C-alpha cells in the first residue's frame, strides 16, 4: 500500500488552504484598518483618508478575486 497523499488531492487541499488564508488575511487587514485605525468612517479627520481606504479595500478585493479565479481555473 502506498504511503502519503495522492498529488491531486494534495494540490486540491493546497488550493483550498491558500484561498481561505488569503481571504481571511484580506478581511482582517480591511477590518483592522477600518476599525482600529478608524479609516472606515469620517470623524475628526479629512474625508480623503476614508475614500482612500475604501478604494484600496475594493482594489485589494478585486485583486484577491482575480487571483482566486486564476488559481481555481488552472487544472
HTML snippet that shows the backbone in 3Dmol.js (N, CA, C, O; Angstrom):
<script src="https://3Dmol.org/build/3Dmol-min.js"></script>
<div id="view" style="width:600px;height:400px;position:relative"></div>
<script>
const pdb = `
ATOM      1  N   UNK A   1       0.846  -1.184   0.000  1.00  0.00           N
ATOM      2  CA  UNK A   1       0.000   0.000   0.000  1.00  0.00           C
ATOM      3  C   UNK A   1       0.885   1.238   0.000  1.00  0.00           C
ATOM      4  O   UNK A   1       1.912   1.294   0.676  1.00  0.00           O
ATOM      5  N   UNK A   2       0.465   2.212  -0.763  1.00  0.00           N
ATOM      6  CA  UNK A   2       1.253   3.422  -0.939  1.00  0.00           C
ATOM      7  C   UNK A   2       1.108   4.361   0.267  1.00  0.00           C
ATOM      8  O   UNK A   2       0.013   4.514   0.810  1.00  0.00           O
ATOM      9  N   UNK A   3       2.201   4.977   0.675  1.00  0.00           N
ATOM     10  CA  UNK A   3       2.179   5.919   1.786  1.00  0.00           C
ATOM     11  C   UNK A   3       1.973   7.332   1.266  1.00  0.00           C
ATOM     12  O   UNK A   3       2.401   7.650   0.157  1.00  0.00           O
ATOM     13  N   UNK A   4       1.325   8.181   2.048  1.00  0.00           N
ATOM     14  CA  UNK A   4       1.160   9.582   1.685  1.00  0.00           C
ATOM     15  C   UNK A   4      -0.115   9.840   0.905  1.00  0.00           C
ATOM     16  O   UNK A   4      -0.955   8.959   0.722  1.00  0.00           O
ATOM     17  N   UNK A   5      -0.227  11.078   0.455  1.00  0.00           N
ATOM     18  CA  UNK A   5      -1.414  11.518  -0.265  1.00  0.00           C
ATOM     19  C   UNK A   5      -1.175  11.466  -1.757  1.00  0.00           C
ATOM     20  O   UNK A   5      -0.039  11.521  -2.228  1.00  0.00           O
ATOM     21  N   UNK A   6      -2.250  11.360  -2.480  1.00  0.00           N
ATOM     22  CA  UNK A   6      -2.198  11.484  -3.924  1.00  0.00           C
ATOM     23  C   UNK A   6      -1.844  12.932  -4.275  1.00  0.00           C
ATOM     24  O   UNK A   6      -2.277  13.855  -3.585  1.00  0.00           O
ATOM     25  N   UNK A   7      -1.082  13.137  -5.312  1.00  0.00           N
ATOM     26  CA  UNK A   7      -0.637  14.502  -5.646  1.00  0.00           C
ATOM     27  C   UNK A   7      -1.806  15.409  -6.027  1.00  0.00           C
ATOM     28  O   UNK A   7      -1.762  16.609  -5.755  1.00  0.00           O
ATOM     29  N   UNK A   8      -2.847  14.860  -6.649  1.00  0.00           N
ATOM     30  CA  UNK A   8      -4.017  15.686  -6.998  1.00  0.00           C
ATOM     31  C   UNK A   8      -4.767  16.142  -5.750  1.00  0.00           C
ATOM     32  O   UNK A   8      -5.220  17.285  -5.674  1.00  0.00           O
ATOM     33  N   UNK A   9      -4.896  15.255  -4.785  1.00  0.00           N
ATOM     34  CA  UNK A   9      -5.583  15.612  -3.536  1.00  0.00           C
ATOM     35  C   UNK A   9      -4.776  16.649  -2.776  1.00  0.00           C
ATOM     36  O   UNK A   9      -5.335  17.593  -2.216  1.00  0.00           O
ATOM     37  N   UNK A  10      -3.473  16.475  -2.758  1.00  0.00           N
ATOM     38  CA  UNK A  10      -2.597  17.424  -2.073  1.00  0.00           C
ATOM     39  C   UNK A  10      -2.686  18.801  -2.719  1.00  0.00           C
ATOM     40  O   UNK A  10      -2.754  19.807  -2.014  1.00  0.00           O
ATOM     41  N   UNK A  11      -2.687  18.861  -4.040  1.00  0.00           N
ATOM     42  CA  UNK A  11      -2.794  20.131  -4.760  1.00  0.00           C
ATOM     43  C   UNK A  11      -4.168  20.784  -4.507  1.00  0.00           C
ATOM     44  O   UNK A  11      -4.257  22.001  -4.342  1.00  0.00           O
ATOM     45  N   UNK A  12      -5.226  19.975  -4.477  1.00  0.00           N
ATOM     46  CA  UNK A  12      -6.568  20.492  -4.221  1.00  0.00           C
ATOM     47  C   UNK A  12      -6.679  21.099  -2.826  1.00  0.00           C
ATOM     48  O   UNK A  12      -7.207  22.200  -2.669  1.00  0.00           O
ATOM     49  N   UNK A  13      -6.187  20.389  -1.812  1.00  0.00           N
ATOM     50  CA  UNK A  13      -6.239  20.919  -0.453  1.00  0.00           C
ATOM     51  C   UNK A  13      -5.339  22.138  -0.289  1.00  0.00           C
ATOM     52  O   UNK A  13      -5.640  23.035   0.499  1.00  0.00           O
ATOM     53  N   UNK A  14      -4.249  22.171  -1.023  1.00  0.00           N
ATOM     54  CA  UNK A  14      -3.382  23.342  -1.000  1.00  0.00           C
ATOM     55  C   UNK A  14      -4.112  24.562  -1.553  1.00  0.00           C
ATOM     56  O   UNK A  14      -3.990  25.657  -1.005  1.00  0.00           O
ATOM     57  N   UNK A  15      -4.871  24.380  -2.637  1.00  0.00           N
ATOM     58  CA  UNK A  15      -5.669  25.473  -3.193  1.00  0.00           C
ATOM     59  C   UNK A  15      -6.712  25.962  -2.185  1.00  0.00           C
ATOM     60  O   UNK A  15      -6.922  27.164  -2.024  1.00  0.00           O
ATOM     61  N   UNK A  16      -7.355  25.019  -1.518  1.00  0.00           N
ATOM     62  CA  UNK A  16      -8.373  25.379  -0.523  1.00  0.00           C
ATOM     63  C   UNK A  16      -7.748  26.186   0.603  1.00  0.00           C
ATOM     64  O   UNK A  16      -8.266  27.241   0.971  1.00  0.00           O
ATOM     65  N   UNK A  17      -6.642  25.704   1.153  1.00  0.00           N
ATOM     66  CA  UNK A  17      -5.999  26.401   2.268  1.00  0.00           C
ATOM     67  C   UNK A  17      -5.474  27.768   1.856  1.00  0.00           C
ATOM     68  O   UNK A  17      -5.595  28.726   2.619  1.00  0.00           O
ATOM     69  N   UNK A  18      -4.896  27.878   0.673  1.00  0.00           N
ATOM     70  CA  UNK A  18      -4.420  29.171   0.197  1.00  0.00           C
ATOM     71  C   UNK A  18      -5.572  30.146  -0.012  1.00  0.00           C
ATOM     72  O   UNK A  18      -5.452  31.326   0.317  1.00  0.00           O
ATOM     73  N   UNK A  19      -6.677  29.669  -0.550  1.00  0.00           N
ATOM     74  CA  UNK A  19      -7.835  30.533  -0.777  1.00  0.00           C
ATOM     75  C   UNK A  19      -8.402  31.058   0.537  1.00  0.00           C
ATOM     76  O   UNK A  19      -8.679  32.250   0.672  1.00  0.00           O
ATOM     77  N   UNK A  20      -8.570  30.172   1.486  1.00  0.00           N
ATOM     78  CA  UNK A  20      -9.119  30.575   2.781  1.00  0.00           C
ATOM     79  C   UNK A  20      -8.174  31.526   3.504  1.00  0.00           C
ATOM     80  O   UNK A  20      -8.607  32.535   4.060  1.00  0.00           O
ATOM     81  N   UNK A  21      -6.895  31.208   3.495  1.00  0.00           N
ATOM     82  CA  UNK A  21      -5.943  32.046   4.230  1.00  0.00           C
ATOM     83  C   UNK A  21      -5.826  33.438   3.614  1.00  0.00           C
ATOM     84  O   UNK A  21      -5.751  34.424   4.347  1.00  0.00           O
ATOM     85  N   UNK A  22      -5.808  33.541   2.293  1.00  0.00           N
ATOM     86  CA  UNK A  22      -5.729  34.858   1.664  1.00  0.00           C
ATOM     87  C   UNK A  22      -7.005  35.672   1.867  1.00  0.00           C
ATOM     88  O   UNK A  22      -6.947  36.885   2.069  1.00  0.00           O
ATOM     89  N   UNK A  23      -8.144  35.007   1.815  1.00  0.00           N
ATOM     90  CA  UNK A  23      -9.404  35.719   2.056  1.00  0.00           C
ATOM     91  C   UNK A  23      -9.469  36.233   3.501  1.00  0.00           C
ATOM     92  O   UNK A  23      -9.903  37.359   3.743  1.00  0.00           O
ATOM     93  N   UNK A  24      -9.042  35.413   4.444  1.00  0.00           N
ATOM     94  CA  UNK A  24      -9.023  35.854   5.840  1.00  0.00           C
ATOM     95  C   UNK A  24      -8.003  36.961   6.066  1.00  0.00           C
ATOM     96  O   UNK A  24      -8.256  37.888   6.836  1.00  0.00           O
ATOM     97  N   UNK A  25      -6.863  36.875   5.409  1.00  0.00           N
ATOM     98  CA  UNK A  25      -5.860  37.930   5.525  1.00  0.00           C
ATOM     99  C   UNK A  25      -6.399  39.254   5.003  1.00  0.00           C
ATOM    100  O   UNK A  25      -6.204  40.296   5.628  1.00  0.00           O
ATOM    101  N   UNK A  26      -7.078  39.218   3.858  1.00  0.00           N
ATOM    102  CA  UNK A  26      -7.671  40.445   3.313  1.00  0.00           C
ATOM    103  C   UNK A  26      -8.727  40.997   4.273  1.00  0.00           C
ATOM    104  O   UNK A  26      -8.744  42.195   4.554  1.00  0.00           O
ATOM    105  N   UNK A  27      -9.607  40.126   4.775  1.00  0.00           N
ATOM    106  CA  UNK A  27     -10.673  40.568   5.666  1.00  0.00           C
ATOM    107  C   UNK A  27     -10.116  41.154   6.964  1.00  0.00           C
ATOM    108  O   UNK A  27     -10.599  42.183   7.435  1.00  0.00           O
ATOM    109  N   UNK A  28      -9.112  40.511   7.539  1.00  0.00           N
ATOM    110  CA  UNK A  28      -8.520  41.021   8.776  1.00  0.00           C
ATOM    111  C   UNK A  28      -7.797  42.341   8.550  1.00  0.00           C
ATOM    112  O   UNK A  28      -7.861  43.237   9.391  1.00  0.00           O
ATOM    113  N   UNK A  29      -7.115  42.464   7.425  1.00  0.00           N
ATOM    114  CA  UNK A  29      -6.422  43.719   7.128  1.00  0.00           C
ATOM    115  C   UNK A  29      -7.428  44.855   6.924  1.00  0.00           C
ATOM    116  O   UNK A  29      -7.222  45.963   7.421  1.00  0.00           O
ATOM    117  N   UNK A  30      -8.501  44.585   6.202  1.00  0.00           N
ATOM    118  CA  UNK A  30      -9.520  45.618   5.970  1.00  0.00           C
ATOM    119  C   UNK A  30     -10.230  45.989   7.274  1.00  0.00           C
ATOM    120  O   UNK A  30     -10.486  47.165   7.531  1.00  0.00           O
ATOM    121  N   UNK A  31     -10.542  44.998   8.085  1.00  0.00           N
ATOM    122  CA  UNK A  31     -11.209  45.277   9.354  1.00  0.00           C
ATOM    123  C   UNK A  31     -10.294  46.022  10.311  1.00  0.00           C
ATOM    124  O   UNK A  31     -10.738  46.933  11.009  1.00  0.00           O
ATOM    125  N   UNK A  32      -9.030  45.648  10.353  1.00  0.00           N
ATOM    126  CA  UNK A  32      -8.082  46.341  11.224  1.00  0.00           C
ATOM    127  C   UNK A  32      -7.928  47.790  10.811  1.00  0.00           C
ATOM    128  O   UNK A  32      -7.980  48.691  11.650  1.00  0.00           O
ATOM    129  N   UNK A  33      -7.739  48.016   9.527  1.00  0.00           N
ATOM    130  CA  UNK A  33      -7.583  49.394   9.049  1.00  0.00           C
ATOM    131  C   UNK A  33      -8.865  50.187   9.242  1.00  0.00           C
ATOM    132  O   UNK A  33      -8.818  51.363   9.605  1.00  0.00           O
ATOM    133  N   UNK A  34      -9.999  49.562   9.006  1.00  0.00           N
ATOM    134  CA  UNK A  34     -11.268  50.273   9.102  1.00  0.00           C
ATOM    135  C   UNK A  34     -11.707  50.569  10.524  1.00  0.00           C
ATOM    136  O   UNK A  34     -12.239  51.644  10.802  1.00  0.00           O
ATOM    137  N   UNK A  35     -11.487  49.622  11.424  1.00  0.00           N
ATOM    138  CA  UNK A  35     -11.981  49.799  12.797  1.00  0.00           C
ATOM    139  C   UNK A  35     -10.891  50.341  13.719  1.00  0.00           C
ATOM    140  O   UNK A  35     -11.081  51.369  14.368  1.00  0.00           O
ATOM    141  N   UNK A  36      -9.758  49.657  13.776  1.00  0.00           N
ATOM    142  CA  UNK A  36      -8.718  50.050  14.727  1.00  0.00           C
ATOM    143  C   UNK A  36      -8.126  51.411  14.386  1.00  0.00           C
ATOM    144  O   UNK A  36      -7.946  52.255  15.264  1.00  0.00           O
ATOM    145  N   UNK A  37      -7.827  51.618  13.110  1.00  0.00           N
ATOM    146  CA  UNK A  37      -7.267  52.899  12.694  1.00  0.00           C
ATOM    147  C   UNK A  37      -8.335  53.915  12.314  1.00  0.00           C
ATOM    148  O   UNK A  37      -8.019  55.024  11.884  1.00  0.00           O
ATOM    149  N   UNK A  38      -9.587  53.540  12.472  1.00  0.00           N
ATOM    150  CA  UNK A  38     -10.760  54.405  12.254  1.00  0.00           C
ATOM    151  C   UNK A  38     -10.769  55.025  10.856  1.00  0.00           C
ATOM    152  O   UNK A  38     -11.071  56.207  10.697  1.00  0.00           O
ATOM    153  N   UNK A  39     -10.442  54.232   9.865  1.00  0.00           N
ATOM    154  CA  UNK A  39     -10.482  54.710   8.492  1.00  0.00           C
ATOM    155  C   UNK A  39     -11.805  54.397   7.805  1.00  0.00           C
ATOM    156  O   UNK A  39     -12.055  54.876   6.699  1.00  0.00           O
ATOM    157  N   UNK A  40     -12.646  53.606   8.439  1.00  0.00           N
ATOM    158  CA  UNK A  40     -13.915  53.204   7.849  1.00  0.00           C
ATOM    159  C   UNK A  40     -14.980  54.264   7.909  1.00  0.00           C
ATOM    160  O   UNK A  40     -15.998  54.148   7.227  1.00  0.00           O
ATOM    161  N   UNK A  41     -14.782  55.289   8.696  1.00  0.00           N
ATOM    162  CA  UNK A  41     -15.750  56.375   8.786  1.00  0.00           C
ATOM    163  C   UNK A  41     -15.008  57.696   8.952  1.00  0.00           C
ATOM    164  O   UNK A  41     -13.882  57.742   9.449  1.00  0.00           O
ATOM    165  N   UNK A  42     -15.661  58.751   8.527  1.00  0.00           N
ATOM    166  CA  UNK A  42     -15.039  60.074   8.608  1.00  0.00           C
ATOM    167  C   UNK A  42     -15.474  60.728   9.906  1.00  0.00           C
ATOM    168  O   UNK A  42     -16.638  61.093  10.070  1.00  0.00           O
ATOM    169  N   UNK A  43     -14.561  60.870  10.797  1.00  0.00           N
ATOM    170  CA  UNK A  43     -14.862  61.501  12.067  1.00  0.00           C
ATOM    171  C   UNK A  43     -13.611  62.155  12.622  1.00  0.00           C
ATOM    172  O   UNK A  43     -12.764  61.471  13.196  1.00  0.00           O
ATOM    173  N   UNK A  44     -13.479  63.452  12.465  1.00  0.00           N
ATOM    174  CA  UNK A  44     -12.343  64.163  13.009  1.00  0.00           C
ATOM    175  C   UNK A  44     -11.093  64.110  12.140  1.00  0.00           C
ATOM    176  O   UNK A  44     -10.007  64.470  12.593  1.00  0.00           O
ATOM    177  N   UNK A  45     -11.235  63.676  10.928  1.00  0.00           N
ATOM    178  CA  UNK A  45     -10.092  63.653  10.017  1.00  0.00           C
ATOM    179  C   UNK A  45     -10.609  63.954   8.612  1.00  0.00           C
ATOM    180  O   UNK A  45     -11.812  63.869   8.364  1.00  0.00           O
ATOM    181  N   UNK A  46      -9.725  64.299   7.707  1.00  0.00           N
ATOM    182  CA  UNK A  46     -10.174  64.597   6.345  1.00  0.00           C
ATOM    183  C   UNK A  46     -10.848  63.391   5.689  1.00  0.00           C
ATOM    184  O   UNK A  46     -10.441  62.249   5.904  1.00  0.00           O
ATOM    185  N   UNK A  47     -11.860  63.652   4.903  1.00  0.00           N
ATOM    186  CA  UNK A  47     -12.639  62.595   4.250  1.00  0.00           C
ATOM    187  C   UNK A  47     -11.827  61.840   3.206  1.00  0.00           C
ATOM    188  O   UNK A  47     -12.187  60.729   2.818  1.00  0.00           O
ATOM    189  N   UNK A  48     -10.735  62.443   2.754  1.00  0.00           N
ATOM    190  CA  UNK A  48      -9.917  61.797   1.727  1.00  0.00           C
ATOM    191  C   UNK A  48      -9.327  60.480   2.233  1.00  0.00           C
ATOM    192  O   UNK A  48      -9.143  59.554   1.443  1.00  0.00           O
ATOM    193  N   UNK A  49      -9.028  60.374   3.518  1.00  0.00           N
ATOM    194  CA  UNK A  49      -8.490  59.130   4.077  1.00  0.00           C
ATOM    195  C   UNK A  49      -9.530  58.014   4.019  1.00  0.00           C
ATOM    196  O   UNK A  49      -9.202  56.858   3.752  1.00  0.00           O
ATOM    197  N   UNK A  50     -10.773  58.372   4.271  1.00  0.00           N
ATOM    198  CA  UNK A  50     -11.845  57.380   4.196  1.00  0.00           C
ATOM    199  C   UNK A  50     -12.027  56.898   2.764  1.00  0.00           C
ATOM    200  O   UNK A  50     -12.173  55.698   2.528  1.00  0.00           O
ATOM    201  N   UNK A  51     -12.021  57.821   1.804  1.00  0.00           N
ATOM    202  CA  UNK A  51     -12.144  57.441   0.400  1.00  0.00           C
ATOM    203  C   UNK A  51     -10.978  56.563  -0.033  1.00  0.00           C
ATOM    204  O   UNK A  51     -11.170  55.559  -0.719  1.00  0.00           O
ATOM    205  N   UNK A  52      -9.781  56.940   0.365  1.00  0.00           N
ATOM    206  CA  UNK A  52      -8.605  56.134   0.008  1.00  0.00           C
ATOM    207  C   UNK A  52      -8.681  54.732   0.612  1.00  0.00           C
ATOM    208  O   UNK A  52      -8.307  53.750  -0.029  1.00  0.00           O
ATOM    209  N   UNK A  53      -9.167  54.650   1.844  1.00  0.00           N
ATOM    210  CA  UNK A  53      -9.316  53.347   2.484  1.00  0.00           C
ATOM    211  C   UNK A  53     -10.255  52.456   1.684  1.00  0.00           C
ATOM    212  O   UNK A  53      -9.937  51.298   1.416  1.00  0.00           O
ATOM    213  N   UNK A  54     -11.403  52.989   1.303  1.00  0.00           N
ATOM    214  CA  UNK A  54     -12.366  52.183   0.561  1.00  0.00           C
ATOM    215  C   UNK A  54     -11.873  51.850  -0.844  1.00  0.00           C
ATOM    216  O   UNK A  54     -12.149  50.761  -1.347  1.00  0.00           O
ATOM    217  N   UNK A  55     -11.161  52.751  -1.476  1.00  0.00           N
ATOM    218  CA  UNK A  55     -10.606  52.465  -2.793  1.00  0.00           C
ATOM    219  C   UNK A  55      -9.574  51.343  -2.698  1.00  0.00           C
ATOM    220  O   UNK A  55      -9.584  50.416  -3.508  1.00  0.00           O
ATOM    221  N   UNK A  56      -8.692  51.429  -1.717  1.00  0.00           N
ATOM    222  CA  UNK A  56      -7.671  50.387  -1.542  1.00  0.00           C
ATOM    223  C   UNK A  56      -8.314  49.056  -1.155  1.00  0.00           C
ATOM    224  O   UNK A  56      -7.875  48.003  -1.618  1.00  0.00           O
ATOM    225  N   UNK A  57      -9.341  49.090  -0.319  1.00  0.00           N
ATOM    226  CA  UNK A  57     -10.018  47.858   0.086  1.00  0.00           C
ATOM    227  C   UNK A  57     -10.700  47.185  -1.107  1.00  0.00           C
ATOM    228  O   UNK A  57     -10.619  45.966  -1.262  1.00  0.00           O
ATOM    229  N   UNK A  58     -11.362  47.966  -1.938  1.00  0.00           N
ATOM    230  CA  UNK A  58     -12.030  47.395  -3.112  1.00  0.00           C
ATOM    231  C   UNK A  58     -11.007  46.881  -4.117  1.00  0.00           C
ATOM    232  O   UNK A  58     -11.193  45.807  -4.688  1.00  0.00           O
ATOM    233  N   UNK A  59      -9.929  47.631  -4.344  1.00  0.00           N
ATOM    234  CA  UNK A  59      -8.890  47.163  -5.259  1.00  0.00           C
ATOM    235  C   UNK A  59      -8.233  45.884  -4.737  1.00  0.00           C
ATOM    236  O   UNK A  59      -7.922  44.980  -5.512  1.00  0.00           O
ATOM    237  N   UNK A  60      -8.025  45.813  -3.432  1.00  0.00           N
ATOM    238  CA  UNK A  60      -7.479  44.593  -2.845  1.00  0.00           C
ATOM    239  C   UNK A  60      -8.425  43.413  -3.009  1.00  0.00           C
ATOM    240  O   UNK A  60      -7.988  42.295  -3.283  1.00  0.00           O
ATOM    241  N   UNK A  61      -9.720  43.660  -2.842  1.00  0.00           N
ATOM    242  CA  UNK A  61     -10.705  42.597  -3.021  1.00  0.00           C
ATOM    243  C   UNK A  61     -10.743  42.141  -4.473  1.00  0.00           C
ATOM    244  O   UNK A  61     -10.811  40.942  -4.745  1.00  0.00           O
ATOM    245  N   UNK A  62     -10.699  43.086  -5.407  1.00  0.00           N
ATOM    246  CA  UNK A  62     -10.684  42.715  -6.824  1.00  0.00           C
ATOM    247  C   UNK A  62      -9.426  41.927  -7.177  1.00  0.00           C
ATOM    248  O   UNK A  62      -9.488  40.976  -7.955  1.00  0.00           O
ATOM    249  N   UNK A  63      -8.289  42.316  -6.611  1.00  0.00           N
ATOM    250  CA  UNK A  63      -7.063  41.562  -6.827  1.00  0.00           C
ATOM    251  C   UNK A  63      -7.150  40.160  -6.247  1.00  0.00           C
ATOM    252  O   UNK A  63      -6.670  39.201  -6.852  1.00  0.00           O
ATOM    253  N   UNK A  64      -7.759  40.041  -5.082  1.00  0.00           N
ATOM    254  CA  UNK A  64      -7.940  38.730  -4.462  1.00  0.00           C
ATOM    255  C   UNK A  64      -8.853  37.857  -5.314  1.00  0.00           C
ATOM    256  O   UNK A  64      -8.560  36.680  -5.528  1.00  0.00           O
ATOM    257  N   UNK A  65      -9.945  38.413  -5.796  1.00  0.00           N
ATOM    258  CA  UNK A  65     -10.870  37.652  -6.633  1.00  0.00           C
ATOM    259  C   UNK A  65     -10.183  37.214  -7.929  1.00  0.00           C
ATOM    260  O   UNK A  65     -10.361  36.083  -8.379  1.00  0.00           O
ATOM    261  N   UNK A  66      -9.411  38.101  -8.515  1.00  0.00           N
ATOM    262  CA  UNK A  66      -8.678  37.760  -9.738  1.00  0.00           C
ATOM    263  C   UNK A  66      -7.682  36.630  -9.482  1.00  0.00           C
ATOM    264  O   UNK A  66      -7.578  35.696 -10.277  1.00  0.00           O
ATOM    265  N   UNK A  67      -6.950  36.718  -8.371  1.00  0.00           N
ATOM    266  CA  UNK A  67      -6.000  35.669  -8.021  1.00  0.00           C
ATOM    267  C   UNK A  67      -6.713  34.334  -7.794  1.00  0.00           C
ATOM    268  O   UNK A  67      -6.267  33.295  -8.281  1.00  0.00           O
ATOM    269  N   UNK A  68      -7.815  34.369  -7.057  1.00  0.00           N
ATOM    270  CA  UNK A  68      -8.546  33.135  -6.786  1.00  0.00           C
ATOM    271  C   UNK A  68      -9.130  32.545  -8.067  1.00  0.00           C
ATOM    272  O   UNK A  68      -9.110  31.328  -8.255  1.00  0.00           O
ATOM    273  N   UNK A  69      -9.644  33.391  -8.937  1.00  0.00           N
ATOM    274  CA  UNK A  69     -10.190  32.908 -10.206  1.00  0.00           C
ATOM    275  C   UNK A  69      -9.108  32.218 -11.025  1.00  0.00           C
ATOM    276  O   UNK A  69      -9.336  31.139 -11.571  1.00  0.00           O
ATOM    277  N   UNK A  70      -7.932  32.831 -11.115  1.00  0.00           N
ATOM    278  CA  UNK A  70      -6.844  32.244 -11.883  1.00  0.00           C
ATOM    279  C   UNK A  70      -6.325  30.965 -11.229  1.00  0.00           C
ATOM    280  O   UNK A  70      -5.959  30.015 -11.920  1.00  0.00           O
ATOM    281  N   UNK A  71      -6.296  30.945  -9.901  1.00  0.00           N
ATOM    282  CA  UNK A  71      -5.829  29.749  -9.196  1.00  0.00           C
ATOM    283  C   UNK A  71      -6.767  28.582  -9.428  1.00  0.00           C
ATOM    284  O   UNK A  71      -6.317  27.464  -9.676  1.00  0.00           O
ATOM    285  N   UNK A  72      -8.065  28.827  -9.350  1.00  0.00           N
ATOM    286  CA  UNK A  72      -9.029  27.729  -9.482  1.00  0.00           C
ATOM    287  C   UNK A  72      -9.310  27.374 -10.935  1.00  0.00           C
ATOM    288  O   UNK A  72      -9.829  26.294 -11.215  1.00  0.00           O
ATOM    289  N   UNK A  73      -8.974  28.269 -11.867  1.00  0.00           N
ATOM    290  CA  UNK A  73      -9.172  27.949 -13.279  1.00  0.00           C
ATOM    291  C   UNK A  73      -8.104  26.992 -13.790  1.00  0.00           C
ATOM    292  O   UNK A  73      -8.348  26.222 -14.719  1.00  0.00           O
ATOM    293  N   UNK A  74      -6.918  27.040 -13.183  1.00  0.00           N
ATOM    294  CA  UNK A  74      -5.856  26.108 -13.583  1.00  0.00           C
ATOM    295  C   UNK A  74      -6.291  24.679 -13.330  1.00  0.00           C
ATOM    296  O   UNK A  74      -7.055  24.410 -12.402  1.00  0.00           O
ATOM    297  N   UNK A  75      -5.810  23.771 -14.147  1.00  0.00           N
ATOM    298  CA  UNK A  75      -6.200  22.364 -13.949  1.00  0.00           C
ATOM    299  C   UNK A  75      -5.319  21.655 -12.965  1.00  0.00           C
ATOM    300  O   UNK A  75      -5.522  20.471 -12.696  1.00  0.00           O
TER     301      UNK A  75
END
`;
const viewer = $3Dmol.createViewer("view");
viewer.addModel(pdb, "pdb");
viewer.setStyle({}, {cartoon: {color: "spectrum"}});
viewer.zoomTo();
viewer.render();
</script>
